[in-house]
Amino acid sequence: MEKGATWFRAILAANGLSIDDSQCDVLDRYCTLLLDWNRKINLISRRSEDTIWEEQILQSISFLTRIKLKASASVIDIGTGGGLPGIPLKILMPGLSLTLVDSIGKKINAVQSIIQSLGISGIEAVWSRAEDFNGNRNEKEKKFFDYVICRGVGQLEDLWEYGYPLLLNISSIQGKMLMKSQAQSAARIFIEPGVILALKGGDIQEEIVKLERRKKKIAITVIDVSLRIIGKLENNKKKIIIMRPVK
C-alpha cells in the first residue's frame, strides 16, 4: 500500500486511534507544504521525503497509541524544526494550546507560513532557544506549560535543563513514577500534566543513568512504542521518556 493518508489512517486504527476525514485532509496538506518548504530550507532529512508519512508524521504521534494527554493542555514543542511533532499532534488533538520553538529563524518563518496556510488556530511559532524562552519576558509575560515535548533532539540531561523551567505550577507538581506494570501495559496510560516528554530511539540507558546521577529529584519512566504494522516500523521501536520532577 502506498504510504499516504489512507495508509496512515489504517495504521492508527490498527493501534486503537481514529481520526476523521478533515484531520486526514489537514495532515495531507501539511505534508505537501512541508515538502515544498524543504526544497528551500532544510526542515526534515531529504532522505525521508519519500517516506514522510512513515518517518515524520507517524513517528511524531505514535506515542499517542500508548499514552493519553490532557485534551485542553498547554504544550511547548522545543526544537520543532518543521513543526514536528507539534503540528501533527495539534491536528490530532485540536483542543491543545501549542507553542512551537526553534532557535533557527528561517525554520520558524517556514513554520509560521505553514500554520497560516493550514488555517490552524491555537498555535504559535516562536524564534528562540528553549533556555532563553522566558529570559526576555517580565514576570507577567512569562509562559509556562502543562507538557514540554521534544522529538529526537539533544541529550536527556539537556532537555531536562531546558524544559524543567517551562513547566506550569512547578511548585505544586506531585511527582510520581508510573509503575513498571503500567508502563508496559497494552492500555493507553493517562499522563498527568507537569512532565517533559522526549521521543527518542536507540539505546538511551546511558543518558538516563547520567541524568539520574546529576538530578536526584526526578522520576523517569520509559515506554516502548511498538506499532501493529507489517514492515520496518514493527522492529523500529521508538521510546517515550517521561521525566517528572518530584519533591
Backbone as a ProteinNet text record, in pm:
[ID]
protein_1_A
[PRIMARY]
MEKGATWFRAILAANGLSIDDSQCDVLDRYCTLLLDWNRKINLISRRSEDTIWEEQILQSISFLTRIKLKASASVIDIGTGGGLPGIPLKILMPGLSLTLVDSIGKKINAVQSIIQSLGISGIEAVWSRAEDFNGNRNEKEKKFFDYVICRGVGQLEDLWEYGYPLLLNISSIQGKMLMKSQAQSAARIFIEPGVILALKGGDIQEEIVKLERRKKKIAITVIDVSLRIIGKLENNKKKIIIMRPVK
[TERTIARY]
83.7	0	87.2	50.9	124.8	107.8	218.8	215.5	170.6	43	-16	-121.5	-217.7	-319.1	-400.4	-435	-514.3	-435.3	-309.2	-220.5	-207.2	-183.8	-167.5	-291.2	-406.1	-532.3	-551.4	-515.3	-528.8	-435.4	-313.8	-218.8	-269.9	-320.7	-374.1	-490.8	-580.6	-696	-651.4	-546.2	-495	-433.5	-401.6	-338.6	-427.8	-559	-655.1	-683.3	-638	-665.9	-746.9	-834.8	-913.8	-905.2	-904.4	-907.4	-1011.7	-1064.7	-1170.8	-1114.8	-1205.3	-1164.6	-1096.6	-1149	-1091.9	-950.2	-924.1	-789.4	-693.3	-738.6	-656.1	-622.8	-722.4	-702.2	-599.4	-609.4	-513.9	-373.2	-360.6	-229.7	-171.4	-255.5	-209.9	-158.6	-231.6	-187.9	-59.6	-48.6	74.2	194.1	179.3	288.5	330.5	233.5	263.5	340	293.4	360.4	500.4	513.1	643.4	743.8	701.2	789.4	824.3	726.4	753.8	860.3	844.5	942.1	1077.8	1075.3	1201.2	1291.1	1233.2	1313.6	1389.3	1342.8	1405.6	1502.2	1460.8	1546.1	1532.6	1628.5	1632.8	1546	1424.2	1333.4	1331.8	1338.8	1347.5	1457.6	1500.7	1602	1551.1	1634.1	1596.1	1571.2	1638.3	1622.3	1484.4	1415	1284	1168.8	1199.2	1092.3	996.8	1049.9	965.2	889.1	927.9	861	808.5	760.7	723.8	613.9	517.5	409.8	461.1	556	610.2	714.8	812	927.6	900.9	807.4	785.3	650.1	541.6	409	380	390.2	359.5	454.6	582.9	678.2	659.2	592.1	567.6	452.9	357.1	239.5	218.3	309.3	291.2	282.6	341.8	336.8	193.6	102.5	-37	-105.8	-45.5	-101.3	-75.2	14.1	49.4	5.6	-2.3	-37.8	-146.6	-213.3	-311.3	-262.8	-289.3	-258.6	-388.4	-381.6	-497	-539.6	-666.9	-713.3	-701.4	-711.5	-706.7	-575.6	-471.7	-344.2	-270.8	-179	-83.2	45.2	98.5	214.6	316.2	443.4	550.6	637.4	661.2	744.8	877.4	983.8	1113.2	1199.8	1268.8	1345.7	1253.9	1149.1	1041.2	1081.2	1185.2	1225.6	1115.8	1057.4	949.1	810.4	803.1	674.2	644.5	750.3	735.7	793.4	719.1	590.5	468	490.3	382.5	262.7	285	171.7	87.1	145.7	61.3	-12.7	52.9	-11.4	-130.7	-115.5	-224.3	-340.7	-310.6	-416.7	-496.8	-429.4	-499.3	-567.2	-512	-568.8	-594.6	-700.1	-722.5	-745.7	-779.5	-801.7	-675.3	-558.9	-433	-403.6	-339	-280.3	-131.1	-81.8	51.4	145.1	266.5	373.6	489.4	535.4	648.3	769.5	881.4	1001.9	1119.3	1195.2	1319.8	1417.3	1546.2	1648.8	1689.4	1640	1676.9	1560.5	1586	1480.4	1412.2	1489.1	1428.7	1334.8	1361.2	1270.3	1139.2	1148.3	1027.5	947.4	1015	944	864.9	927	859.5	739.9	758.8	650.9	535	565.9	459.9	379.4	447.5	378.6	291.3	342.4	266.9	141	155.5	40.1	-66.3	-22.7	-117	-188.4	-113.2	-173.4	-273.9	-246.7	-337.3	-458.6	-448.7	-560.6	-586.2	-479.8	-493.1	-486.8	-580.2	-578.2	-527	-492.8	-444.3	-303.1	-224.6	-86.3	-1.4	118	210.7	350.5	430.4	569.7	659.3	757.4	841.1	987.4	1058	1201.8	1275.3	1331.1	1401.1	1472.3	1579.2	1634.5	1545.5	1528.4	1439.5	1483.8	1614.9	1665.5	1648.2	1620.3	1601.7	1455.5	1364.9	1226.3	1161.8	1183.1	1125.3	1225	1345.6	1452.7	1429	1366.8	1345	1203.4	1129.4	992.3	986.1	900.9	880	791.5	772.5	703.6	562.9	491.8	354.8	349.6	456.7	458.6	511.4	572.1	631	523	557.1	462.9	514.5	421.2	454.8	353.2	388.8	314.2	287.1	176.9	143.9	241	277.1	368.7	476.9	598.8	709.9	741.6	747	769.4	884	956.5	1069.7	1090.7	1118.7	1139.5	1284.7	1356.7	1488.5	1593.7	1579.3	1675.9	1744.6	1876.5	1952.8	1954.9	2047.3	2059.6	1949.5	1909.5	1804.9	1842	1968.1	2013.1	1990.4	2016.8	1994	1845.5	1766.5	1622.3	1561.8	1612.6	1564.3	1598.4	1720.9	1763.2	1679.5	1648.5	1569.7	1421.5	1372.5	1228.5	1174.3	1251.2	1203.5	1153.9	1226.5	1178.1	1052.1	1011.9	894.3	767.2	780.3	662.9	574.4	444.8	345.5	332	322.5	298.6	394	520.9	620.8	619.8	588.9	594	482.5	374	261.1	255.6	355.1	353.8	375.7	289.8	306.2	375	504.4	579.1	560.8	544.3	535	569.8	634.7	673.6	564.3	543.1	448.9	503.6	414.8	457.2	502.6	599.9	651.6	541.1	450.6	341.9	251.6	232.8	154.4	225.1	353	428.9	430.7	427.9	434.5	296.7	192.1	57.1	17.4	-72.4	-120.2	-217.6	-278.5	-375.4	-303.5	-372.7	-317.4	-320.5	-213.7	-197.8	-214.3	-298.1	-312.5	-193	-130.1	-14.3	-56.3	-47.1	-83.1	9.5	-42.7	43	158.8	260.9	378.5	494.6	504.7	611.9	677.7	798.8	869.2	858.7	818.9	806	911.3	1003.8	1107.8	1081.1	1073.7	1050.1	1183.7	1234.1	1367.2	1370.9	1475.3	1500.2	1639.2	1672.3	1806.6	1825.2	1950.8	1986.8	2001.6	1914.1	1915.8	1955.8	1997.5	2024.3	2135	2238.6	2349.1	2302.5	2217.1	2163.1	2080.6	2000.9	1916.7	2002.4	2104	2192.6	2260.9	2307.3	2375.2	2280.9	2157.2	2058.9	2023.7	2002.6	1965.3	2077.5	2201.7	2314	2321.2	2290.3	2302.8	2177.9	2061.3	1935.1	1862	1862.7	1803.6	1651.1	1599.1	1454.5	1385.3	1391.4	1332	1286.3	1169.3	1117.4	1116.5	1172.3	1183.9	1113.1	1024.7	957.3	982.3	1018.5	1042.5	937	869.3	766.6	804.7	811.3	838.1	712.3	732	622	644.6	560.7	570.1	435	429.4	302.9	265.2	136	86.6	90.2	194.3	215.1	315.8	300.2	396.3	501.5	627.9	733.3	829	898.7	1010.9	971.8	857.9	822	798.2	760.8	734.8	859.5	975.3	1100.6	1181.2	1120.4	1189.7	1130	1151.9	1088.3	1138.4	1043.6	1072.9	1034.2	1079	1051.8	997.9	911.1	869.2	939.4	1019.1	1083	1007	945.5	863.4	943.8	971.3	1052	965.7	953.6	868.9	948	938.8	1004.9	932.1	1005.3	947.2	997.6	917.2	953.4	1053.8
-119.5	0	124.6	221.4	346.6	416.6	466.8	526.1	671.6	693.3	825.7	834	924.9	947.1	821.2	744.6	622.4	519.7	501.2	410.3	453.5	582.5	637.9	611.4	636.3	616.6	470.1	379.9	237.2	192.9	245.8	210.5	256.9	380.8	430.5	344.9	308.9	226.7	92.1	33.8	-95	-85	39.2	60.3	138.7	139.4	192.3	339.9	408.5	551	572.8	670.2	702.4	851.2	887.1	1026.6	1041	1162.2	1182.2	1233	1249.2	1290.3	1426.4	1519.6	1654.6	1654.4	1573.1	1563.7	1503.5	1401.1	1342.5	1445.8	1526.5	1627.7	1730.6	1777.1	1876.6	1817.8	1694.3	1629.1	1614.4	1581.9	1568.6	1702.3	1809.9	1942.7	1984.2	1946.1	1975.5	1907.6	1782.2	1710.6	1782.7	1826	1896.5	2025.3	2101.4	2227.9	2203.6	2101.4	2069.8	2032	1952.7	1914	2033.5	2120.9	2242.3	2328.3	2348.8	2430.7	2361.8	2228.7	2156.1	2168.7	2206.2	2230.8	2363.2	2449.1	2580.3	2581.1	2522	2514.6	2375.4	2336.9	2201.6	2191.9	2142.7	2123.1	1978.9	1886.3	1743.5	1684.1	1564.3	1496.9	1475.3	1508.8	1485.6	1337.1	1253.2	1108.6	1059.2	1138.9	1095.8	1158.6	1234.7	1299.9	1198.8	1089.7	989.7	902.6	910.6	831.5	922.7	1039	1141.5	1095.7	1019.6	973.3	876.2	792.7	692.4	751.8	821.7	868.1	995.7	1077.5	1205.1	1210.9	1187.1	1203.8	1093.5	968.2	858.7	856.5	878	875	990.9	1096.8	1211	1187.5	1104.5	1087.7	942.9	853.6	712.8	694.8	786.2	774.5	783.2	843.3	852.8	717.3	615.1	481.2	418.8	479.7	426.1	514.9	645.6	736.1	834	893	997.6	1124.9	1238.3	1367.4	1439.6	1535.5	1621.3	1691.4	1681.3	1727.2	1877.5	1954.7	2100.7	2158.4	2078.3	2117.3	2222.6	2291.9	2378.4	2299.4	2305.4	2224.5	2311.9	2292.6	2357.2	2249	2263.5	2171.9	2242.4	2195.1	2261.4	2191.2	2273.3	2219.6	2164.5	2238.4	2187.2	2166.3	2234.5	2218.2	2261.4	2165.2	2194.4	2180.5	2183	2170.4	2031.2	1953.5	1815.1	1795.3	1733.2	1665.1	1754.4	1883.6	1970.8	1980.1	2005.4	2026.3	1900.1	1782.1	1661.5	1636.6	1663.1	1645.4	1738	1863.7	1961.6	1921.2	1866.7	1823.9	1709.2	1616.5	1504.5	1543.1	1644.8	1691.3	1841.7	1881.9	2024.3	2110	2049.6	2126.4	2176.1	2129.9	2173.3	2318.5	2388.5	2518.9	2494.8	2521.2	2474.2	2588.1	2578.7	2671.5	2592.7	2633.1	2569.5	2661.2	2605.4	2686.2	2624.9	2709.6	2666.1	2783.1	2749.6	2854.2	2907.3	2844.3	2886.3	2964.9	3092.7	3183	3143.5	3095	3061.6	2941.7	2853.6	2741.7	2791.2	2882.8	2938	3016.9	3089.5	3161.4	3064	2951.3	2849.7	2791.7	2761.1	2703.2	2801.1	2927.9	3028.6	3034.6	3024.5	3023.9	2899.3	2785.3	2660.3	2668.9	2719.4	2732.6	2822	2933.5	3026.5	2960.4	2887.3	2820	2713.4	2646.2	2541.6	2599.3	2723.1	2785.9	2729.3	2686.2	2627.4	2738.4	2736.5	2832.3	2765.2	2845.8	2791.1	2737.9	2794	2750.4	2870.1	2880.1	2985.6	2928	2993.6	2953.4	3068.3	3039.3	3142.4	3113.2	3215	3203.9	3228.1	3123.2	3134.8	3004.2	3013.7	2893.9	2860	2732.3	2690.5	2751	2755.4	2805.6	2956.3	3025.5	3170.5	3211.1	3113.4	3141.3	3246.9	3236.3	3332.6	3437.8	3431.8	3517.6	3666.1	3703.7	3845.3	3891.1	3811.9	3847.7	3890.9	3988.9	4021.7	3914.3	3921.8	3814.6	3789.5	3895.8	3880.3	3819.8	3834.4	3786.7	3643.6	3591.8	3458.3	3352.7	3251.3	3146	3011.8	2934	2802.1	2701.1	2572.9	2474.4	2347.4	2281.1	2152.4	2042.8	2044.2	1943.6	2012	1966.6	2003.5	1880	1895.7	1780.1	1807.9	1704.8	1719	1586.4	1594.8	1473.3	1462.8	1366.2	1328.6	1436.5	1537.6	1648	1654.4	1641.7	1665.3	1548.9	1558.5	1462	1486.3	1381.2	1394.1	1495.7	1498.9	1593.9	1737.4	1765.8	1899.2	1930.4	1832.5	1853.5	1885.7	1819.3	1847.9	1992.2	2033.9	2169	2274.7	2250.3	2346.3	2341.1	2218.6	2201	2223.8	2188.3	2199.3	2339.7	2447.4	2581.2	2624.2	2548.5	2585	2515	2424.5	2351.7	2440.3	2424.3	2506.2	2464	2566.1	2541.8	2438.4	2461	2361.7	2329.6	2429.3	2408.7	2317.5	2303	2222.2	2084.4	2052.7	1923.5	1810.2	1712	1593.5	1485.9	1479.4	1387.4	1242.5	1156	1013.1	937.2	826	745	643.4	615.8	510.9	376.1	290.1	155.5	84.3	-5.1	-75.7	-151.4	-213.1	-287.9	-196.7	-72.4	24.5	61.5	90	138.2	36.3	-91.8	-194.6	-250.3	-192.7	-238.1	-202.2	-282	-255	-137.7	-106.5	2.6	137.3	237.3	372.5	428.8	494.4	546.8	698.5	752	896.8	954.7	1055	1120.8	1256	1271	1397.8	1509.3	1631.4	1745.8	1762.2	1834	1858.6	1768.9	1728.6	1638.3	1685.7	1637	1651.1	1518	1523.1	1403.4	1408.2	1315.4	1307.9	1186.4	1207.4	1098.6	1063.4	945.3	908.5	761.5	726.6	588.6	547.5	422	374.8	346.6	326.7	294.9	423.8	444.3	568.6	544.8	422.1	388.9	475.8	500.1	582.3	724.5	777.5	911.6	915.8	811.3	806.5	799.2	714.2	699.8	832.5	900.8	1029	1132.3	1135.3	1230.3	1199.2	1072.7	1034.8	1061.7	1050.4	1078.6	1225.9	1311.1	1455.5	1517.2	1459	1515.2	1410.9	1430.5	1331.6	1342.4	1463.5	1482.7	1474.6	1357.4	1335.4	1190.3	1170.9	1036.2	1016.8	906.3	879	747.3	752.9	633.2	621.2	503.3	478.7	380.6	418.9	334	305.8	179.6	141.1	160.3	207.2	219.8	118.7	17.8	-84.1	-92.7	-55.3	-48	-180.2	-203.9	-320.1	-286.9	-333	-299.3	-395.9	-433.5	-520	-432.9	-461.1	-382.5	-324.5	-220.7	-166.7	-116.8	-49.9	9.5	-94	-215.2	-319.2	-349	-339.1	-367.1	-240.2	-126.7	1	73.1	16.9	67.7	207.5	293.5	423.4	420.3	519.8	524.8	662.1	662	785.2	788.2	889.6	907	1016.2	979.7	1072.5	1115.3	1244.4	1298.3	1391.2	1357	1434.1	1477.4	1604.4	1646.7	1590.9	1556.8	1509.8	1598.2	1608.1	1692.5	1621.8
0	0	0	-83.4	-84.8	49.3	102	234.6	225.1	244.6	242.7	350.5	334.4	436.5	465.6	361	380.8	460.7	425.3	498.6	644.1	665.6	799.2	883.9	826.8	899.2	936.7	846.3	873.4	985.6	987.3	1093.1	1228.3	1233.9	1360.4	1407.6	1316.1	1352.8	1408.3	1350	1396.4	1535.1	1575.3	1705.8	1801.3	1772.8	1868.3	1861.1	1755.6	1740	1613.3	1617.9	1499.5	1470.5	1342.3	1300.6	1190.6	1177.2	1079.5	946.9	850.6	716.1	715.8	795.2	796.2	852.3	952.9	1009.1	907.5	836.1	730.6	623.6	589	485.7	529.2	654.2	703.3	709.8	755.3	758.6	618.6	522.5	385	332.7	361.3	317.8	389.8	517.1	591.1	525.6	487.8	420.7	292.9	214.6	89.8	117.1	215.2	249.8	305.1	387.8	446.2	337.9	242.2	132	44.6	19.7	-59.6	8.1	137.7	211.1	221.5	226.1	241.4	118.2	6.5	-113.4	-103	-13	5.4	123.3	233.7	353.2	413.2	493	547.7	673.3	656.5	768.9	815.9	721	752.2	664.1	698.5	617.9	475.5	378.2	238.5	211.9	287.1	267.9	310.9	393.6	442.1	364.4	259.7	184.4	121.5	70.4	4.9	104.7	230.6	334.9	444.9	405.9	503.2	598.2	548.5	635.7	741.1	701.3	793.2	886.6	828.8	905.5	985.4	938.8	1005.8	1077.6	1005.1	1065.5	1167	1125	1216.3	1335.6	1310.4	1420	1517.1	1471.3	1559.6	1656.3	1617.2	1703	1747.9	1713.5	1751.4	1902.7	1978.8	2125	2178.1	2100.4	2143.7	2144.8	2085.2	2094.3	2231	2309.7	2441	2556.2	2532.3	2641.2	2597.3	2697.9	2675.6	2744.3	2681.4	2740.1	2771.7	2861.8	2890.8	2762.5	2726.4	2595.7	2576	2684.1	2673.6	2725.3	2725.5	2785.3	2702.5	2769.2	2701	2680	2559.1	2521.3	2450.4	2482.6	2407.4	2344.1	2214.8	2136.8	2113.2	2178.8	2167.5	2062.6	1983	1871.2	1764.7	1731.4	1646.4	1501.2	1451.6	1311.9	1217.4	1146.4	1053.4	1114.3	1248.1	1315.8	1366.1	1391.5	1434.6	1574.8	1662.8	1642.5	1661	1688.1	1732.2	1640.4	1510.3	1420.2	1404.1	1377.9	1373.4	1505.4	1617.4	1747.6	1761.8	1721.1	1728.6	1638.2	1521.5	1429.2	1489.3	1556.7	1618	1749.1	1818.3	1945.3	1935.1	1866.2	1838.5	1961.6	2075.7	2197.5	2264.6	2219.1	2278	2243.7	2336.7	2309.5	2289.3	2169.7	2131.2	2095.6	2147.6	2112.5	2054	1935.3	1867.9	1879.9	1921.8	1943.8	1869.3	1802	1739.7	1740	1748	1755.2	1618.4	1511	1375	1315.2	1290.2	1247.2	1118.2	1020.2	891.1	902.3	996.2	1018.3	1078.3	1172.9	1233.2	1130.2	1042.1	935.9	848.3	816.2	735.1	809.6	937.4	1017.4	1031.9	1052	1060.3	931.3	818.4	689.4	674.7	717.5	710.4	796.4	918.4	1008.2	946.7	889.5	826.8	708.7	628.3	512.4	554.8	665.1	712.8	783.9	829.7	899.1	1037.3	1104.6	1238	1343.1	1436.4	1546.5	1673	1772.7	1898.4	1890.6	1798.6	1780.3	1739.4	1795.2	1757.6	1743.6	1659.5	1639.1	1681.9	1766.7	1827.9	1798.1	1753.1	1729.4	1860.1	1917.3	2045.4	2075.6	2150.9	2213.3	2332	2358.7	2468	2600.4	2623.4	2750.5	2765.5	2655	2659.4	2644.6	2637.9	2601.1	2691.6	2821.5	2916.1	2962.5	2909.2	2958.8	2939.4	2827.4	2798.5	2830.1	2905.5	2940.7	3087.2	3116.5	3257	3319.1	3450.7	3521.6	3468.4	3430.7	3381.7	3241.6	3165.3	3027.1	3013.9	3119.8	3110.8	3090.2	3010.9	2977.6	3029.2	3082.6	3133.3	3078.9	3082.1	3005.1	3085.4	3047.8	3110.3	3068.8	2939.9	2887.4	2803.6	2820.5	2732	2650.2	2518.2	2431.2	2335.4	2302.9	2211.8	2140.9	2012.3	1932.6	1886.4	1943.4	1894.3	1893.3	1977.6	1978.2	2113.7	2114.3	2235.5	2333.2	2427.9	2535.7	2639.1	2709.1	2809.3	2916.7	2953.9	3055.5	3009.5	2882	2828	2819.4	2776.4	2765.7	2901.5	3005.2	3140	3179.3	3152.5	3189	3117.2	2989.6	2911.4	2947.8	2969.5	2984.5	3123.4	3225.5	3363.6	3398.3	3363.2	3399.4	3324.4	3222.2	3143.4	3189.7	3286.4	3333.7	3420	3404.9	3473.1	3619.2	3708.1	3850.8	3907.5	3883.2	3920.3	4069.2	4151.9	4296.3	4346.4	4267.7	4313.4	4248.8	4165	4096.4	4196	4190.4	4274	4190.4	4199.9	4115	4156.8	4058.2	4086.5	3959.3	3976	3861.4	3831.6	3705.1	3668.3	3713.9	3756.9	3791.2	3664	3676.4	3559.4	3487.6	3564.5	3502.3	3421.3	3468	3392.7	3263.2	3275	3160.2	3047.6	3081.2	2978.5	2941.9	3001.6	2972.8	2831	2774.4	2639	2637.4	2752.8	2760	2755.9	2699.9	2699.2	2841	2879.5	3014.4	3011.3	3100.3	3108.6	3183	3122.5	3182.3	3237.1	3367.6	3430.8	3380.5	3371.5	3334.4	3432.4	3384.5	3467.2	3433.6	3304.9	3265.1	3135.7	3115.5	2988.6	2915.7	2789.5	2707.1	2597.5	2599.9	2497.1	2409.9	2279.9	2184.2	2120.5	2151.3	2104.3	2063.7	1991.1	1954.7	1999.4	1977.3	2009.7	2157.8	2195.7	2333.8	2412.9	2509.6	2587.1	2732.7	2766.2	2905.2	2964.6	2887.5	2938	2968.5	2881.6	2905.6	3033.4	3055.6	3175.2	3301	3299.2	3415	3446.2	3344.2	3363.3	3424.6	3375.6	3427.5	3572.2	3604.3	3740.7	3840.1	3796.3	3884.9	3921.9	3825.5	3847.6	3907.1	3878.1	3924.4	4009	4138.7	4228.5	4233.9	4223.2	4237.7	4102.2	4045.3	3914.4	3903.7	3849.1	3821.2	3670.4	3625.4	3481.8	3450	3352.1	3303.3	3153.6	3108.6	2966.2	2915.8	2809.5	2749.4	2604.7	2569.2	2430.2	2346.2	2225.3	2130.3	2019.4	2014.1	1910.6	1842.2	1715.7	1643.7	1579.4	1569.7	1496.7	1348.4	1283.7	1142.7	1084.3	960.2	893.8	826.7	850.8	787.8	888.6	844.3	920.4	1059.7	1071.1	1198.3	1307.4	1265.2	1363.2	1445.6	1384.4	1453.7	1482.4	1459.7	1477.8	1597.2	1713.6	1834.2	1869.8	1893.2	1949.9	2097.1	2169.4	2312.6	2351.1	2451.4	2515.9	2650.5	2673.1	2803.4	2875.7	2985.8	3063.6	3186.2	3195	3305.2	3389.1	3516.7	3607.6	3731.2	3769.3	3893	4014	4116.4	4242.6	4355.9	4459.6	4574.5	4664
[MASK]
+++++++++++++++++++++++++++++++++++++++++++++++++++++++++++++++++++++++++++++++++++++++++++++++++++++++++++++++++++++++++++++++++++++++++++++++++++++++++++++++++++++++++++++++++++++++++++++++++++++++++++++++++++++++++++++++++++++++++++++++++++++++

